Amino acid sequence: MAGPTTAERGARQQESSGPPLVRRFRRLGPRRLRTIIILALVLLFLGPGTVWALYGSTWLRVERVSVSGTRVLTPAQVREAADVPVGAPLISVDTDGIEARLRRKLPRIDTVDVVRSWPHGIGLKVVERTPVLLVEKGGKFVEVDDEGVRFATVSDAPKGVPLLELAVTRSGSAAASLRRFGTDRLVREAVAVAGALPPAVAHRTRLVKVRSFDDISLELGDGRTVEWGSAEKGRAKARTLTALMKAAPGADHFDVSVPTAPASSGS
């Protein structure tokens, strides 16, 4: 096995070089490091009075926590999971820790921005994950986002979100596809198909059926079906399907698995 390159050795030496205090600062997150630097500068120029104002007085302490951006979650749920230390000095609040706590406790949260709102507030700006597919499990529905992340289980299926059916057989080419790619990869392929659908079709899609990596089809709410094939060339297939549906409005089956040679049938 080849040894590390000169560039790699140099990077390792740089990471491990310097006194312990320098190495400790390098391990801090950028936001915490920025806060420490700003605080150090403030203390340098303003002195002990500022230290007392930031840490000892009641002027700059956390009194309220505001939440914005929620759709399914409630602000109360977010505040409870965030566990912001109300009453603590605002400067001492660990915003990175709050963010990590929220993402761990509430998987529905995709991103969250934790900001200090001087002089007394912490703001939590939340972006929730959006389901693009549902997986039925035990009479309930697992929501899957556009990255293939299964982030929540709900009792009632959200409107306008198609159901995913893994109809992979245990023999033949479909079984070979399952062995080669695995269930998670097939789910991600279905997610890619759902994300590529034209809006007019996506809103009417009831079911995305996966038989193998190259055999994905759609069932629409009005009974029509679409043979999509693999998730590859999604944009081209979407354009072709839109044109095909306009050209053959009475058809009940469309095949865009080869977008350069589409077909429709039935009436």
Buried (B, 14 or more C-beta within 10 A) or exposed (E): EEEEEEEEEEEEEEEEEEEEEEEEEEEEEEEBEEBEEEBEEBEEEEEEEBBEBBBEEEEBBBEEBBBEBBEBBEBEBBBEBBEBBBEBBBBBBBBBBBBEBBBEBBBBBBEBEBEBEEEBBBBBEBEBBBBBBBBEEEEEBBBBBBEBBBBBEEEEBEEEBBBBBBEBEEEEEBEEBBEEBEEEBBBBBBBBBBBBBBEEBBEBBEBBBBBBBBBBBBBBEEEBBBBBBBBBBBEBBBEBBBEBBEEBEEBBBBBBBBBEEBBBEEE
